[in-house]
Amino acid sequence: MNSILLITIFTLTISVFNYLTYRRRRDTYIKAAKKWDGIVNELSNRK
């Protein structure tokens, strides 16, 4: 019984950690994309 509980807690912990890592990485990519779009717009306006 205890082993099932430990495996469940371990699995939940890993899945939550992976989700948080995914969110942080996705937010970083979105922020970089917005910054890049701003740079492209600025260079287009200078043309």
Contacts in CASP RR format, 6 or more apart in sequence:
PFRMAT RR
TARGET T0000
AUTHOR 0000-0000-0000
METHOD contacts of the structure
MODEL  1
MNSILLITIFTLTISVFNYLTYRRRRDTYIKAAKKWDGIVNELSNRK
END
